Amino acid sequence: MLQPSVRSSTPSSSSEEPAPRGVVSTFVSSALLRARRGLASNAVSWVCPLLALALTLPALGIGLQTDDHVLAYEARYRARGPQLFAAEPSQIAASRLDGRFAWWSSPRLAMNFVRPLSALSHALDYRVWPDQPWLMHLENGLLYALLVWIAVRLYRRLLPDPWVSGLAALLFALDDAHGSALGWISTRNGLLSSVFGLLALLAHVRARRERSRALLSASALCTALALLSAEAGVMALAYLVAYACVFESGSLRGRVGSLWPQLGVFGVWAAVYVALGGGLRGSSWYRELGAPLELLVNGVLDLPIWLTSLFGTGPVALALVIPDATPRLWCLLPALLVLTPLYFATPRTREMRFFALGALLCLPPLFTTMPQDRVLLGATFGALGVIAGFLQATADTPSVWLRWARRGFVLFHVVLAPLGLLMTLNSNAQIEHGAQALVDVIPRPLPHQVVLVNSPIELISLYASAKLHRPGDAELRSLHQLYAGNSVLQLSRPDAYTLELYAPRGYGRDTFERVFCKVTDLPRLGEERALVDMHVSVRESDAAGRPTRVQFRFPTPLEAPERAWFAWQGTRPQRWVPPAIDEAVELGPLSILSSLEP
């Protein structure tokens, strides 16, 4: 009661205060008020989707990249249709023989991603407008705008405060973790599965609140479409289960019963997926369902990376470039810094518990892959709902550390997020540059055989082959890379037909050096492999069983005119001349990042 009179009784002190401080404070308060009114308005329903679409427009000039070339070849010349994301064992074996898969790729390698809806969408693209990749990127942009529009509708239904729901929608539209999924045509499966997954949740929420069987059936149908778009469609079930746990009342049996149509759809899909051998086996980037304990252990160890990327900013690339335990350790502290204020300051409302549980339930299905931002589309819906609730709860907090935490979340998720999204739209640019650099130096007409002595990453031969192999062109029988990685190489020639390669660091030490081979599947000492126009034998291995000395024997002398030799030097491959008999040469190590710079 006395505070106003005390303040009014000290005019001298108030007159000494700088006037601009009050002006700035008033301006900030006014700006925040206008921002809240804008976020609470119906304009959010169209502004956020349009903003999302605008952020994807730079991708229109990217063109086809990496996996896109493989899908284009398979769709246009092999008519794979709904099986575009699958490969028969015989196809993989043939691809290993001619070098599209490196000679050290796993003999167990098998791929069967059951994604018929996504596959058909790509097959249609490559048939109708095969030379217009900007239209394919535009499709992805429109799908993202649709996804954001659905997210707006859901946030409005699930969050009681209109401005908080608008804030959550804005954060979702801007999230930097979405960039790598938007600028790559091949990741459309994640967009499709997220669109249908959130539609399944929206239909279910309405069905339960309006007691509508038709909407419940629609939710089950959307769940099926999400799962047929990609394995990431399991996120639909994660949010449906979270909704039943948090918003439904009654017994556990009753809560589970509220999801019986969607659970039935999931059960049928899971049975078919397992029966078809779904997934990728023999790869270091994917973990096999047949080894559940290994999958679970590695997934739990990856949690600091997943959680930091989900609630903070994305360090996921570290797990790919530095694939040992280092990224997991580095992310422990950031994960704690991100989660601690959220845990202590986010309100324990049903809505916040739903968003948190839904986001966390999205993570276990992702344990089947190494951490990658592009698979977090669905999980970010829940995470950003939690962050919006935190920002609301701490708007007027007296706590200094919570104010700093709030500023950090605003910085990362509002100020820097759109910049990060734009920067990651072209996240495959370096690998695409590497593949194109190899294609550019290969002479025309094509030789019968191309041999790349060293390569920064194993994927180069696959993508370069997809860009080179076209029906009607001169035949390229094989494109073999002898080594991929960052070891110093010592190359010697015991006779006219044989090249011996010694890599002290060994083959397959890092993930990029053995994308299509687990460590346990690397060729062992004494193993031999007969390929197209090349015979390989492992002469030495290190203590871990990784090859270190390998001999490559060719049917004709190394200098034969049907064979073109290249070695990676600097940022691109260059013509290379094999050493003379009984002579040796050395090639320096390559860096995954600097060797692929445009």
C-alpha positions, 0 to 999 in steps of 0.5 A, spaced: 500 500 500 505 504 501 510 503 495 506 508 490 507 513 495 514 511 496 516 512 489 512 518 488 516 521 494 523 520 490 523 525 484 530 527 484 532 519 483 527 518 478 529 525 474 536 522 474 535 516 471 536 516 463 530 517 459 531 512 454 531 506 459 523 507 460 522 508 452 526 502 451 522 498 456 515 501 453 517 499 446 519 492 448 513 491 452 508 494 446 512 489 441 511 483 446 504 485 446 503 486 439 506 479 438 502 475 443 496 478 439 498 476 433 500 469 435 493 469 438 489 471 432 487 466 426 492 469 421 497 464 424 493 459 420 495 461 414 501 465 416 505 459 419 504 455 413 506 460 408 512 462 412 514 455 412 513 454 404 517 461 403 523 458 407 523 452 402 524 456 396 531 456 396 531 449 395 528 449 388 535 451 385 538 445 388 537 440 383 538 432 384 543 430 389 546 423 392 540 418 393 536 422 388 540 420 382 539 413 385 532 413 385 531 417 378 535 411 375 531 406 378 525 409 377 526 411 370 530 405 367 528 399 372 521 401 373 521 399 380 515 403 382 512 401 389 519 397 391 523 403 389 526 403 396 528 396 396 533 391 392 533 384 391 540 380 394 541 379 387 541 386 385 546 388 391 550 382 389 551 385 382 552 392 384 558 389 388 561 386 382 561 392 378 563 397 384 557 401 385 557 398 392 565 398 394 568 391 394 568 391 402 561 392 402 557 387 407 555 380 403 549 380 408 547 387 405 540 387 404 535 393 403 527 393 403 524 399 406 517 398 405 515 405 403 510 404 397 506 411 397 513 415 397 516 410 392 510 411 388 510 419 388 518 419 386 516 414 380 511 419 378 515 425 378 521 421 374 516 419 369 512 425 368 517 431 369 524 427 370 528 433 368 524 438 372 527 437 379 525 444 382 518 441 381 520 435 386 522 440 391 516 444 390 512 438 392 516 437 398 515 445 400 508 444 399 508 438 403 511 442 409 506 447 408 501 442 409 504 439 415 505 446 419 498 447 417 496 441 420 500 442 426 497 449 427 490 446 428 493 441 433 496 446 437 490 450 437 486 444 439 491 441 445 493 448 448 488 452 451 492 459 451 491 461 443 498 465 443 501 459 446 499 455 440 501 460 435 508 460 438 508 453 438 506 453 431 511 458 429 517 454 432 515 448 428 515 452 422 522 455 423 525 449 426 532 448 424 532 440 425 527 440 419 532 443 414 535 437 412 529 433 410 526 439 406 532 440 401 533 433 399 528 430 394 529 423 397 527 424 404 519 426 402 518 419 405 519 423 412 514 429 410 509 424 408 509 420 414 509 426 418 503 429 414 499 423 415 501 421 422 499 428 425 492 427 421 491 421 424 492 424 431 488 430 429 482 426 427 483 422 433 482 428 438 476 430 434 473 423 434 474 422 442 471 429 443 466 429 438 464 421 439 465 420 432 466 413 429 467 416 422 473 420 425 476 414 428 476 410 422 479 416 418 485 416 424 486 409 423 486 410 415 491 416 416 495 411 421 496 406 415 498 411 410 503 414 415 506 407 416 506 406 408 510 412 407 515 410 411 517 407 418 517 414 421 510 413 421 510 410 427 510 417 430 503 417 429 502 411 434 507 415 439 502 421 440 496 416 440 499 412 446 501 419 449 494 422 448 490 415 451 495 416 457 494 423 459 487 425 456 483 419 457 480 417 464 479 410 466 482 403 466 488 401 462 484 397 458 479 402 457 485 407 455 488 402 450 481 400 447 480 407 445 486 406 440 484 399 438 483 401 430 490 404 430 493 399 434 490 393 429 493 397 423 500 397 426 499 390 428 498 388 421 503 393 418 509 390 423 507 383 421 508 384 414 514 389 415 517 383 419 515 378 414 518 382 408 525 383 412 524 390 412 529 395 413 537 395 412 541 389 414 549 389 414 550 397 414 553 401 419 548 407 419 542 402 420 541 397 426 538 391 425 531 388 428 534 382 429 539 384 434 534 387 439 539 388 445 545 391 441 539 396 438 537 398 445 544 399 448 546 403 442 539 407 442 540 409 449 547 411 448 545 416 443 540 419 447 544 425 449 545 427 441 537 425 440 535 430 446 540 435 444 537 436 437 530 435 439 530 440 444 536 444 443 540 445 437 542 440 432 549 436 433 547 430 429 552 431 424 557 430 429 555 422 430 556 421 422 563 425 421 565 423 428 562 416 429 565 414 436 563 415 443 565 422 442 559 426 440 555 422 445 560 425 451 560 432 448 552 432 448 551 430 455 552 437 458 548 440 452 542 435 453 542 437 461 543 444 460 537 444 455 532 439 459 534 442 466 530 448 465 524 445 461 523 440 467 523 445 473 519 450 469 514 447 464 507 447 467 505 440 469 499 441 465 496 435 461 497 438 455 505 439 457 505 432 459 502 430 453 507 433 448 513 431 452 511 424 452 509 424 445 516 427 443 520 422 447 515 416 445 517 418 438 525 416 439 525 409 441 523 407 433 529 412 431 534 407 435 534 403 428 538 409 425 544 413 427 542 420 429 540 424 424 536 430 424 532 429 418 528 423 422 526 428 427 520 431 424 515 428 427 518 428 434 519 436 434 511 437 434 511 435 441 518 438 443 516 445 441 509 444 444 513 443 451 518 449 449 512 454 447 509 452 454 516 453 458 516 460 454 509 462 457 511 460 464 517 464 464 515 470 461 515 474 468 519 469 472 524 473 477 529 467 477 535 469 473 537 463 471 530 461 468 531 468 464 537 466 461 535 459 459 529 463 456 533 467 452 537 461 450 531 458 447 528 464 444 535 465 441 536 458 438 528 457 436 526 463 434 532 467 432 537 462 429 532 457 427 530 459 420 538 461 419 539 454 421 534 451 417 536 455 410 543 453 411 541 445 412 537 445 406 543 443 402 546 439 407 548 434 401 552 439 397 559 436 399 557 429 397 554 431 391 560 435 389 564 429 390 560 425 386 560 430 380 567 431 381 569 424 379 563 424 373 567 430 370 574 427 370 572 421 367 573 421 359 568 420 354 567 416 351 567 412 357 572 407 358 570 399 360 573 400 367 574 406 372 579 405 378 579 410 383 585 409 388 582 413 394 576 416 396 573 420 402 567 416 403 565 410 401 558 413 397 562 416 392 562 410 387 554 409 388 552 416 386 557 417 381 555 410 377 548 412 378 549 419 374 554 415 369 549 409 367 544 411 362 541 406 357 544 407 350 551 410 353 557 407 352 558 401 356 562 402 363 563 395 365 565 397 372 567 403 377 571 400 383 574 404 389 580 401 392 580 405 399 575 410 402 577 413 408 583 418 411 589 413 412 595 414 409 596 410 403 602 406 400 602 403 393 606 398 390 606 394 384 609 387 385 608 385 377 604 388 371 597 386 373 597 387 381 597 393 385 598 392 392 595 397 397 597 398 405 593 403 409 596 403 416 590 406 419 586 400 416 579 399 412 572 401 415 575 405 422 569 411 421 562 410 419 563 414 412 568 409 410 563 403 411 556 405 410 554 399 407 558 394 412 558 393 419 565 392 422 564 385 424 562 384 416 569 387 413 573 382 409 578 378 414 585 376 413 586 371 407 579 373 404 578 373 396 573 377 392 572 376 385 569 382 381 568 385 374 575 385 371 578 385 378 580 380 383 581 382 391 585 378 396 586 381 403 594 380 405 594 383 412 589 385 418 590 389 424 588 387 431 581 389 430 580 384 424 580 390 419 584 389 412 590 393 412 594 390 406 590 388 400 592 386 393 588 388 387 589 384 381 587 385 374 586 381 367 590 386 363 596 390 365 595 396 369 596 401 364 591 397 359 587 403 355 581 400 357 582 402 364 582 409 367 586 411 373 584 416 378 586 418 385 583 423 390 588 429 391 585 436 394 578 437 393 577 432 387 580 426 383 585 427 378 588 422 373 593 417 376 599 413 373 600 406 377 607 406 379 612 402 375 614 394 377 617 394 384 616 401 385 612 404 391 608 411 391 605 414 397 598 418 397 596 423 403 590 422 408 584 425 406 579 429 410 571 427 410 570 435 410 576 438 406 576 433 401 569 434 399 569 442 399 566 445 392 
